[in-house]
């Protein structure tokens, strides 16, 4: 890995001076649609791993967060006009980068994330009682009527 890091320095300099600043491609739409499908799959896999408490949560969150940062970067640098750049920057600041930060938090402290996630999933005491009543075999179909109080006549 260290050798690759060192190798990327001259490679980046080479690309800086040899790549054209403008390039048209026939598959621009396919590139973005494919990337967005892969990003949706990464989101789904990360959510699935969080719900199921799988050991794959950390690497999936790392992949999703990385893809979100890449999406924000390329949205901004491939925008054409001022309005397009503003829209891409706003999406990055208020959408992609905060979601990437949540993914980074999952990677950094998965135990605390799982504890917070479990608190949201935990049912309230009333919901627990209702579920237990519904699971009882001998539970009546309708709740019983309250008995009439002897001091009141109806």
Secondary structure, 3 states (H helix, E strand, C coil): CHHHHHHHHHHHHHHHHHCCCCCCCCCHHHHHHHHHHHHHHHHHHHHHHHHHCCCCHHHHHHHHHHHHHHHHHHHHHCCCCHHHHHHHHHHHHHHHHHHHHHHHHHHHCHHHHHHHHHHHHCCCHHHHHHHHHHHCCCCCCCCCCCCCCCCCCC
